């Protein structure tokens, strides 16, 4: 059983490592406009998460956003005919990913962020730090220890709300991926219809030439 657990953990670690590499790593994450927008939203909403129960909002909003992300990705996979799906999944340049892999990596990133945000909300709702402080007798903590506890608690609140904001920005990024995919399919459909029209016109011309006078 232990060996099976290690094998499964190794497989998950390998898949997560591959996803992170395909996503672009820390450089791609930090330079993402959605990542920066999430930090701006976190700073603007500081009065809300500084003392408020932000985890209640996370538990309400994130499941709906997570469902939207999964449904949107399923919609993308069902878009187009067989020829389009083949081109969609084709690696055109050696060393680069296919369009399908790029979009799948992006959507998986969105889902990871939303899942982490929901997990942090669960931890925040448990109020672990408050429970630890309540166990200590009043006045027993040194001033520096009390300061450290408060700083850690506020830092956790900031990080938790940031993941909530980033999950919302990820939903916007997912919608943008759908828009880009619609443009790609529109271009493909236009070319395919033009090709079919030209083929039909050519067949009609050949039939007219072959017809007896």
N, C-alpha and C positions, 0 to 999 in steps of 0.2 A: 504493500500500500504506500509506504514511504517512497519507494522508487517510482511508483506511478505518479505520485504528487510532484516529485522532482522533475519528472519528464514533462508533465503538464505545465509546470511553472517555467521550465526552460523553453517550451514551445510558445507560451504567451509572451515571455520576455523577448524572444526572437522576433515575433510578429510586431510587438510594440516598438522594438528597435528599428525594424524595417519601415514602419509607419513614420516614425520620427525622422528618419533619414529621407524618406520621400517627401515629407512635408517641407523640409529645408532646415530643420534644426532651430537653434536659438536665434540665429541671424534673421531667419524668415519670420519668426514669431515676434521679435522685438520691433522689427520694421513694419509690421502689419498696421495699417491705419485703423483697423478694428480693435487691435490691442491697445493702441494709444487712445482711441476714443473711449474705451472702457475705463482707463485710468482717469481721463478727464471727467467722465460721468461719476466715478467714485469720489473724486475731489469735490465736485459740485454737490454731491449728496452727503457730504461728511456729517452735517447735523443729523441726518436720518440714522446712519449706522453707528454714530459715536455712542449714543445711549439707547437707541431704539432696537426693537426686536426684528432686525432685518431678515432673520431666518424664516419668519412666517411668510414673508413675501416670496422668498426663494422657493419654499415648499409649495406655494400656490402657482407661481409663474413657470418654473422650470419644467415640470412634467408636461405642460402644454407645449412649450417650446421644443422639448425633446421629441414629443410625438410629431410635431410639424417637421422636424429635421428628418426623421425616419420616413415619414410619408412622402416628403419631397424627393428623397433619394430614390424611393420606389417608383415615383412618377418619372424620374429621369431615366431609369432603367427600362421603362416600358415605352419610352418615346421613340418613334421612328420605325421604319421597316427593317428587314433583315440586312439589306445592303448598308444601311446607315449604321446599324449596330456593329457590323464588321469593321467599318471604317472608324467608328467610335472607339473600338477596342484595339485598333491596330497601332503598333509602334512604328512611326514613320521615319524617325531618325535614330540611329544606333546610339545608345547611351541615354536616351530620353524616355520619358514615360508616355503612355498613350493618354488620350483625352479622358478615357474612362478611369484610368488609374489616378490621374490628377484630381478629378472630381470626387472619386471615392475617398481619396486621402483627405481632401478638404472636408467632406461630410463626416468622416470618422473623427477628424479633429474637433469639429463642432460638437459631436456627440460626447467625446471624451471630456471636453470643457464643461458641458452641461451636467454630466454625471458627477464630475468632481465638485461642481458648485452645489449640487443637491446633497452630496455626502457631507460637505462642509456645513451646509445648513442643518443637517441632522445633528452634527456635533455641536453646533452653536445652540440649537434648541435644547440640548441636554444641559447647557450651562455648567460645564465641568469646572471651569475656573471659579465660578461663584460657589459651587458646592465645596471645593477645596478650601476656599477662604472661610466659609461658614464653619468648617470643622475646627479651625484654629481658635483658641480662646481669645477673647477680645484683648487687644493690647500686647499679645504675645509675639507678634511679628515685628521684626526690626523695620525701621522706616525704609531702608533700602530694599528689603524683601517685599514690602508692600508696594513700593514703586515699581519693582520688576514685575510683579503680578499684574498690576494695572497696565503697564506698558505692553506686556504680552497679550493681555485681553483686548486692548485697543488695536494692536497690530493684527490679531486674529479677526477682529471685526472688519478691519479695512480689507484684508485679503479675502474674507468671505464675501463681502459686498462686491469686491472687484470681480470675482468669478461670476457672480450674478449678472453684473453689467456686461462682462465679456460673453456670457452665454446669450444675452440679448443681441449683442453686436454680431455674434456668430449666426444668429437667425437671419440677420440682415445680409451677412455674407452668403448664407445658403440661398436666400432669395436672389442674390446677384448671380450665383452660379446657375440657377434655373433660367434667369434671363439670358445669360451668355449661351447656355445650351439651346435655348429657343432660337437665338440668332444663328447658331451653327446649323441647326436643323433647317431653318428657313433657307439658308444658302444652299444646303444640300438638296432640299426639295425643289428649289428653283432650277438648279443645274440638271436634276434628274428629269423634271418635266420638259425642259428644253431639249434634252437628249432624246427623250421619247418622241417629242413632236418632230424633231429632225429625222429620226428613224422612220416614223410613219410617213412623212413627206417623201423620203427617199424611196420607200416601198411603193407609194402611190405613183411616183414618177416612173419607176421600173415597170410597174404593172401597165401603165399607159403606153410605154414604149413597146412592151411585149404584145399588146393587144393588136389583133389583125386590123388592117386599114378598112 
